[in-house]
Amino acid sequence: MFTELSTKITHKLANIDYVTPGLILVTALICALVAYWRTVEKKSVRDFFDFAFPTEIILHRSAKADALFFVTKKLIMPFLLIPAGATFVTAVGYATNQSISWIFGLDRPLMTGPAGPITILIFTVTMLLAYDLSYYLYHAAQHRFPFLWELHKVHHSAEVMVGITKDRVHPLDDLMNRIWDGVIPGICFGIWSVIALNPVEVAVFGINVYVVRNILMMDFVRHTHLKISFGPLNNIILCPHWHQVHHSVDPRHYDKNFGLLFSFWDRLFGTQFVPEPNLDLKFGLMDRDAADYQTLRGLWILPLQKMWGHAARRVRRRRRAASTLTRDRSAT
Protein backbone atom coordinates (compact mmCIF):
# COMPACT_ATOMS: atom_id res chain seq x y z
CA MET A 1 0.00 0.00 0.00
CA PHE A 2 2.82 2.40 0.85
CA THR A 3 4.47 1.75 -2.54
CA GLU A 4 1.16 2.44 -4.29
CA LEU A 5 0.81 5.70 -2.38
CA SER A 6 4.34 6.72 -3.39
CA THR A 7 3.43 6.11 -7.05
CA LYS A 8 0.29 8.24 -6.72
CA ILE A 9 2.21 11.12 -5.18
CA THR A 10 4.99 11.00 -7.80
CA HIS A 11 2.40 10.93 -10.58
CA LYS A 12 0.55 13.85 -9.05
CA LEU A 13 3.68 15.95 -8.70
CA ALA A 14 5.04 15.11 -12.14
CA ASN A 15 1.80 16.01 -13.92
CA ILE A 16 1.65 19.68 -13.01
CA ASP A 17 -1.41 21.50 -14.35
CA TYR A 18 -1.65 25.04 -15.68
CA VAL A 19 -3.82 26.34 -12.84
CA THR A 20 -0.89 26.83 -10.45
CA PRO A 21 1.26 29.02 -12.76
CA GLY A 22 -1.90 30.99 -13.58
CA LEU A 23 -2.61 31.62 -9.90
CA ILE A 24 1.01 32.65 -9.30
CA LEU A 25 0.97 35.12 -12.22
CA VAL A 26 -2.38 36.59 -11.12
CA THR A 27 -0.99 36.99 -7.59
CA ALA A 28 2.09 38.73 -9.00
CA LEU A 29 -0.08 41.09 -11.07
CA ILE A 30 -2.21 41.97 -8.05
CA CYS A 31 0.92 42.64 -5.98
CA ALA A 32 2.30 44.88 -8.73
CA LEU A 33 -0.97 46.80 -8.78
CA VAL A 34 -0.96 47.21 -4.99
CA ALA A 35 2.67 48.38 -4.95
CA TYR A 36 1.99 50.79 -7.84
CA TRP A 37 -1.10 52.23 -6.15
CA ARG A 38 0.83 52.91 -2.95
CA THR A 39 3.88 54.38 -4.68
CA VAL A 40 2.66 56.55 -7.58
CA GLU A 41 0.42 59.60 -7.28
CA LYS A 42 -0.50 60.26 -10.93
CA LYS A 43 -1.65 56.94 -12.28
CA SER A 44 -2.14 55.62 -15.81
CA VAL A 45 -2.24 52.23 -17.51
CA ARG A 46 1.00 52.87 -19.40
CA ASP A 47 2.73 54.10 -16.27
CA PHE A 48 1.62 50.97 -14.43
CA PHE A 49 3.25 48.69 -17.00
CA ASP A 50 6.42 50.82 -16.88
CA PHE A 51 6.38 50.35 -13.10
CA ALA A 52 5.68 46.61 -13.21
CA PHE A 53 8.13 45.90 -16.05
CA PRO A 54 10.89 48.54 -15.84
CA THR A 55 13.15 48.46 -18.89
CA GLU A 56 16.35 48.77 -16.85
CA ILE A 57 15.45 45.52 -15.08
CA ILE A 58 13.87 43.53 -17.91
CA LEU A 59 16.78 44.22 -20.28
CA HIS A 60 19.52 43.84 -17.66
CA ARG A 61 22.21 41.22 -18.36
CA SER A 62 21.17 39.35 -15.22
CA ALA A 63 17.56 39.14 -16.45
CA LYS A 64 18.77 37.78 -19.79
CA ALA A 65 20.89 35.21 -17.96
CA ASP A 66 17.82 34.23 -15.91
CA ALA A 67 15.78 33.68 -19.06
CA LEU A 68 18.47 31.57 -20.76
CA PHE A 69 19.10 29.53 -17.63
CA PHE A 70 15.35 28.99 -17.11
CA VAL A 71 14.84 27.75 -20.67
CA THR A 72 17.88 25.46 -20.77
CA LYS A 73 17.11 24.04 -17.35
CA LYS A 74 13.54 23.21 -18.39
CA LEU A 75 14.70 21.65 -21.65
CA ILE A 76 17.50 19.58 -20.16
CA MET A 77 15.83 18.42 -16.95
CA PRO A 78 12.05 18.08 -17.54
CA PHE A 79 10.08 16.73 -14.57
CA LEU A 80 13.19 15.37 -12.87
CA LEU A 81 13.57 17.21 -9.59
CA ILE A 82 10.00 17.38 -8.25
CA PRO A 83 9.34 13.63 -8.62
CA ALA A 84 12.79 13.02 -7.13
CA GLY A 85 11.75 15.05 -4.09
CA ALA A 86 8.64 12.92 -3.61
CA THR A 87 10.74 9.77 -4.00
CA PHE A 88 13.13 10.73 -1.19
CA VAL A 89 10.26 11.76 1.10
CA THR A 90 8.39 8.52 0.56
CA ALA A 91 11.57 6.45 0.93
CA VAL A 92 12.34 7.94 4.36
CA GLY A 93 8.63 7.79 5.16
CA TYR A 94 8.54 4.09 4.34
CA ALA A 95 11.60 3.43 6.53
CA THR A 96 10.00 5.40 9.38
CA ASN A 97 6.71 3.54 8.93
CA GLN A 98 8.39 0.15 8.99
CA SER A 99 10.57 1.00 12.00
CA ILE A 100 7.69 2.27 14.13
CA SER A 101 5.45 -0.62 13.08
CA TRP A 102 8.19 -3.13 13.97
CA ILE A 103 8.95 -1.53 17.35
CA PHE A 104 5.30 -1.38 18.44
CA GLY A 105 4.12 -4.48 16.61
CA LEU A 106 1.63 -2.66 14.34
CA ASP A 107 0.28 -4.15 11.14
CA ARG A 108 -2.19 -1.40 10.13
CA PRO A 109 -2.73 2.34 10.68
CA LEU A 110 -4.02 3.33 14.13
CA MET A 111 -6.94 5.22 12.55
CA THR A 112 -8.80 2.93 10.16
CA GLY A 113 -11.84 5.10 9.42
CA PRO A 114 -12.10 7.92 6.87
CA ALA A 115 -10.19 11.09 7.74
CA GLY A 116 -12.17 14.14 8.83
CA PRO A 117 -11.35 17.74 7.89
CA ILE A 118 -9.56 18.44 11.19
CA THR A 119 -7.26 15.43 10.72
CA ILE A 120 -6.48 16.54 7.16
CA LEU A 121 -5.83 20.11 8.35
CA ILE A 122 -3.44 18.92 11.09
CA PHE A 123 -1.62 16.69 8.58
CA THR A 124 -1.21 19.57 6.13
CA VAL A 125 0.03 22.01 8.79
CA THR A 126 2.55 19.52 10.20
CA MET A 127 3.87 18.72 6.72
CA LEU A 128 4.20 22.44 5.95
CA LEU A 129 6.14 22.96 9.18
CA ALA A 130 8.36 19.95 8.43
CA TYR A 131 9.15 21.16 4.92
CA ASP A 132 9.77 24.72 6.06
CA LEU A 133 12.10 23.76 8.91
CA SER A 134 13.95 21.41 6.55
CA TYR A 135 14.42 24.22 4.02
CA TYR A 136 15.60 26.68 6.69
CA LEU A 137 18.29 24.29 7.95
CA TYR A 138 19.55 23.47 4.45
CA HIS A 139 19.51 27.14 3.43
CA ALA A 140 21.54 28.12 6.50
CA ALA A 141 24.02 25.32 5.68
CA GLN A 142 24.35 26.67 2.12
CA HIS A 143 25.66 29.94 3.52
CA ARG A 144 27.89 28.33 6.12
CA PHE A 145 29.76 25.64 4.19
CA PRO A 146 31.91 26.74 1.18
CA PHE A 147 31.19 23.52 -0.72
CA LEU A 148 27.44 24.22 -0.68
CA TRP A 149 27.86 27.98 -1.09
CA GLU A 150 29.53 27.54 -4.49
CA LEU A 151 26.26 26.06 -5.77
CA HIS A 152 24.03 28.51 -3.93
CA LYS A 153 25.98 31.47 -5.37
CA VAL A 154 24.16 30.81 -8.65
CA HIS A 155 20.95 31.99 -7.00
CA HIS A 156 22.57 34.97 -5.27
CA SER A 157 24.38 36.07 -8.42
CA ALA A 158 21.19 37.69 -9.78
CA GLU A 159 21.79 41.44 -10.01
CA VAL A 160 18.12 42.18 -10.70
CA MET A 161 15.05 40.13 -9.81
CA VAL A 162 12.52 39.27 -12.50
CA GLY A 163 10.27 36.57 -11.03
CA ILE A 164 11.88 33.61 -12.76
CA THR A 165 14.96 34.44 -10.68
CA LYS A 166 13.35 32.03 -8.22
CA ASP A 167 14.44 29.24 -10.61
CA ARG A 168 18.01 30.52 -10.83
CA VAL A 169 19.11 27.47 -8.86
CA HIS A 170 21.75 25.03 -10.04
CA PRO A 171 20.15 21.59 -10.73
CA LEU A 172 22.67 19.85 -8.47
CA ASP A 173 21.76 22.28 -5.68
CA ASP A 174 18.08 21.57 -6.34
CA LEU A 175 18.64 17.83 -6.20
CA MET A 176 20.72 17.99 -3.00
CA ASN A 177 18.04 20.14 -1.40
CA ARG A 178 15.37 17.59 -2.26
CA ILE A 179 17.50 14.74 -0.94
CA TRP A 180 17.82 16.62 2.35
CA ASP A 181 14.08 17.36 2.25
CA GLY A 182 13.53 13.63 2.44
CA VAL A 183 14.72 13.56 6.06
CA ILE A 184 12.47 15.76 8.23
CA PRO A 185 9.38 15.75 5.97
CA GLY A 186 9.95 12.04 5.31
CA ILE A 187 9.94 11.22 9.02
CA CYS A 188 6.80 13.33 9.48
CA PHE A 189 5.21 11.62 6.49
CA GLY A 190 6.13 8.18 7.87
CA ILE A 191 4.64 8.94 11.30
CA TRP A 192 1.38 10.03 9.65
CA SER A 193 1.27 6.84 7.63
CA VAL A 194 1.36 4.92 10.93
CA ILE A 195 -1.33 7.07 12.54
CA ALA A 196 -3.70 7.26 9.58
CA LEU A 197 -2.87 6.48 5.96
CA ASN A 198 -6.15 7.92 4.72
CA PRO A 199 -5.44 11.59 5.45
CA VAL A 200 -2.17 11.28 3.56
CA GLU A 201 -4.11 10.04 0.52
CA VAL A 202 -7.04 12.45 0.85
CA ALA A 203 -5.00 15.55 1.62
CA VAL A 204 -3.85 15.77 -2.02
CA PHE A 205 -0.15 15.85 -1.19
CA GLY A 206 0.95 17.98 -4.15
CA ILE A 207 -1.69 20.66 -3.69
CA ASN A 208 -1.71 21.03 0.08
CA VAL A 209 2.03 21.04 0.66
CA TYR A 210 3.59 22.43 -2.50
CA VAL A 211 1.06 24.66 -4.25
CA VAL A 212 -0.49 26.29 -1.19
CA ARG A 213 2.99 26.91 0.21
CA ASN A 214 4.17 28.43 -3.08
CA ILE A 215 1.16 30.73 -3.29
CA LEU A 216 1.42 31.84 0.34
CA MET A 217 5.14 32.56 0.19
CA MET A 218 4.79 34.34 -3.19
CA ASP A 219 8.07 32.91 -4.45
CA PHE A 220 7.63 34.60 -7.83
CA VAL A 221 6.78 38.00 -6.31
CA ARG A 222 9.58 38.00 -3.78
CA HIS A 223 12.05 37.54 -6.62
CA THR A 224 10.93 40.81 -8.21
CA HIS A 225 11.53 44.50 -7.37
CA LEU A 226 8.08 44.80 -5.74
CA LYS A 227 8.37 45.69 -2.02
CA ILE A 228 5.38 43.75 -0.73
CA SER A 229 4.79 43.49 3.01
CA PHE A 230 2.09 41.57 4.89
CA GLY A 231 1.90 43.96 7.84
CA PRO A 232 1.25 42.15 11.16
CA LEU A 233 1.35 38.80 9.31
CA ASN A 234 5.08 39.35 8.76
CA ASN A 235 5.56 37.83 12.21
CA ILE A 236 4.29 34.53 10.81
CA ILE A 237 4.68 34.58 7.02
CA LEU A 238 7.93 35.77 5.40
CA CYS A 239 6.87 38.60 3.09
CA PRO A 240 8.58 39.27 -0.29
CA HIS A 241 10.38 42.40 0.93
CA TRP A 242 11.98 40.54 3.84
CA HIS A 243 13.25 37.85 1.47
CA GLN A 244 14.63 40.51 -0.87
CA VAL A 245 16.81 41.62 2.05
CA HIS A 246 18.39 38.15 1.94
CA HIS A 247 19.64 38.92 -1.60
CA SER A 248 21.09 42.30 -0.61
CA VAL A 249 24.83 43.05 -0.93
CA ASP A 250 24.70 45.22 2.22
CA PRO A 251 26.88 43.49 4.86
CA ARG A 252 24.15 44.14 7.46
CA HIS A 253 21.91 41.77 5.52
CA TYR A 254 24.34 38.87 5.10
CA ASP A 255 23.02 35.54 6.38
CA LYS A 256 19.64 36.98 7.31
CA ASN A 257 16.05 35.90 6.58
CA PHE A 258 16.71 32.29 5.55
CA GLY A 259 13.06 31.27 5.87
CA LEU A 260 10.91 29.96 3.06
CA LEU A 261 7.28 30.34 4.12
CA PHE A 262 7.39 31.04 7.84
CA SER A 263 9.36 33.95 9.35
CA PHE A 264 9.45 32.65 12.91
CA TRP A 265 12.36 30.26 12.19
CA ASP A 266 14.63 33.28 11.65
CA ARG A 267 13.35 34.90 14.82
CA LEU A 268 13.86 31.65 16.75
CA PHE A 269 17.42 31.09 15.47
CA GLY A 270 18.51 34.76 15.58
CA THR A 271 18.82 35.35 11.81
CA GLN A 272 15.96 37.79 11.33
CA PHE A 273 16.37 41.28 9.82
CA VAL A 274 13.35 43.58 9.66
CA PRO A 275 13.82 46.21 6.92
CA GLU A 276 12.22 49.63 6.67
CA PRO A 277 9.14 49.50 4.39
CA ASN A 278 10.75 51.56 1.59
CA LEU A 279 14.33 50.33 1.98
CA ASP A 280 16.10 50.25 -1.40
CA LEU A 281 18.26 47.21 -1.97
CA LYS A 282 21.07 46.29 -4.34
CA PHE A 283 21.28 42.63 -5.31
CA GLY A 284 24.10 40.35 -6.43
CA LEU A 285 27.52 39.13 -5.33
CA MET A 286 30.48 41.14 -4.12
CA ASP A 287 32.99 38.58 -5.44
CA ARG A 288 35.60 39.64 -7.99
CA ASP A 289 34.21 37.13 -10.49
CA ALA A 290 30.55 38.19 -10.02
CA ALA A 291 30.23 39.06 -13.71
CA ASP A 292 31.13 35.48 -14.67
CA TYR A 293 27.76 34.30 -13.31
CA GLN A 294 25.81 36.22 -15.94
CA THR A 295 26.47 33.64 -18.65
CA LEU A 296 25.24 30.08 -19.17
CA ARG A 297 28.74 28.74 -18.58
CA GLY A 298 28.95 30.70 -15.34
CA LEU A 299 25.60 29.37 -14.14
CA TRP A 300 26.07 25.74 -15.19
CA ILE A 301 29.82 24.96 -15.16
CA LEU A 302 31.62 27.49 -12.92
CA PRO A 303 29.98 26.28 -9.66
CA LEU A 304 31.04 22.69 -10.40
CA GLN A 305 34.61 23.80 -11.11
CA LYS A 306 34.76 25.72 -7.83
CA MET A 307 33.30 22.80 -5.89
CA TRP A 308 35.95 20.56 -7.41
CA GLY A 309 38.59 23.08 -6.36
CA HIS A 310 37.33 23.04 -2.76
CA ALA A 311 37.35 19.23 -2.74
CA ALA A 312 40.86 19.07 -4.22
CA ARG A 313 42.23 21.56 -1.67
CA ARG A 314 40.68 19.59 1.17
CA VAL A 315 42.30 16.37 -0.10
CA ARG A 316 45.69 18.09 -0.37
CA ARG A 317 45.38 19.47 3.19
CA ARG A 318 44.57 16.02 4.52
CA ARG A 319 47.50 14.48 2.66
CA ARG A 320 49.88 17.15 4.01
CA ALA A 321 48.55 16.61 7.54
CA ALA A 322 48.96 12.84 7.21
CA SER A 323 52.47 13.28 5.81
CA THR A 324 53.42 15.62 8.68
CA LEU A 325 52.04 13.20 11.24
CA THR A 326 54.03 10.34 9.67
CA ARG A 327 57.29 12.37 9.77
CA ASP A 328 56.69 13.36 13.39
CA ARG A 329 56.12 9.73 14.37
CA SER A 330 59.27 8.67 12.49
CA ALA A 331 61.29 11.36 14.25
CA THR A 332 60.22 10.13 17.66
PyMOL commands that set and color helices and strands:
alter all, ss='L'
color gray80, all
select helices_A, chain A and resi 2-14+19-39+45-52+55-58+61-76+81-104+117-144+146-156+164-167+171-181+184-195+197-202+205-217+221-223+231-235+240-246+251-253+264-269+290-294+296-300+302-331
alter helices_A, ss='H'
color red, helices_A
deselect
rebuild
show_as cartoon
